[in-house]
Amino acid sequence: MLSMIQQSPKSPLMGTYQAGNAATAVYLVFDDKGNFCRYTQQNGVLEEGIYLEDSPEQYTLTASDGYLCQAVRTREGIYFFNGREAVALYVKADSALVFVGNHEWPEWAS
């Protein structure tokens, strides 16, 4: 199931970003109200929470369990640092919020 939510872009970060190929991709989604979600098609939500801009193009992401992650926006995409995995580059896939798969998504994603 593919779900797309159209919102007027108020945040330069807003949209859907993808790391990896379609079969094993990890997606990172940012809305324009400070929410984020990281998920896979196979497993659903990996992390969700809020994000704040620390300085131009640098963001702190606070997962719902309180864990802090960092993101840096560049021309290439979003570099995501969570301290649990290797640094990953997420390339912008869409300006809309895209959720792929039949999973339970965050409330803000509906």
N, C-alpha and C positions, 0 to 999 in steps of 0.2 A: 504494500500500500504506500502510495506517495502522497505526502501532504505538503502543500506549499502555502505559506502565509505571506501575503503582500502587505508591507508596511512602507510608509514614506520614509526614506533613509534620513535619519536625523543624526546618526552616529556614523563616522567614517568607517567604523569597524563592522557595522551591521551587515549581515549576510551569512552565507554558508561557505565554509572552507573545507577542503578535503586533503588528507594525507594518504598516499598509497593509491593503488589501482582500485577499480570499482568492486572487485570481488572481496578484497580485504581492507577496504578504505575505512579510515576513522574520520568522522565529521566533527567539525567545531562550528557551532551556530551561535551568533550574537544577535540579540534584538536591539531595538533602539531605546529600551528602557533600563538597560544595565543588567540584563539576564544573559546567561550563557549555558550551553549544553554541549557535552562531548559524547558521541555515541558511535556505535557500529550497527550495520544492518543486521548482523547475526545476534548480537547480545543486547541491543538497546542502549540505554543510558549508562555511560561510564562515570560521568561527573556532571553535576549541574550546580548552578549557583549564581553569583552576581559578579560583575566586573566594574572597576573604576579606573579612570585614566589618571595615572600618576604624573606623567609629563607627556608632551606630544609624542604619540605613537608608542608609548609604554603603558601597560595595563597590569593591574593586579586582579587576579581572579580568585574569589573565595568560594570554595565548594560548599555545598550544603552541610558537609561534615566538619567544616571549619578549616580544611586543608587549603593552604595558599599556593597558587600557581602564578606564573608570570607569562605575559605575552608581549611580543614586540611586533609592531606592524611595519613592514618594509614594502618596497616595490614588488618583491617576489611573492609576498603573502604574509602570513602570520607565523612567527617562530614561537612555539609553545614549549614552556619549561615547567615541568611539574615535580622534578626531583625524584620521581619514581621510575621514569623511563628516559631514554635518550631524547635530546632536543629534537623536535619534529617540525618540519616546515609544512604548513597547511596553505594550499593554493586556493584562491577564491574561485568557487564553483558557481555561485549564484548570488545576486543581490537580495533575493528573497530568502526566507527561512524555510529550508527544505528538510523534512524528516521522512526517511525511507525505511519501510519495514512496518510490521504489525506489532508495535510495542506500546507500552504506557509511557507517554511523553509528559514533560513538565506542564503544569497548568497554564503557564504563560504562553505555551506553544499552541494552544487551541484557538 
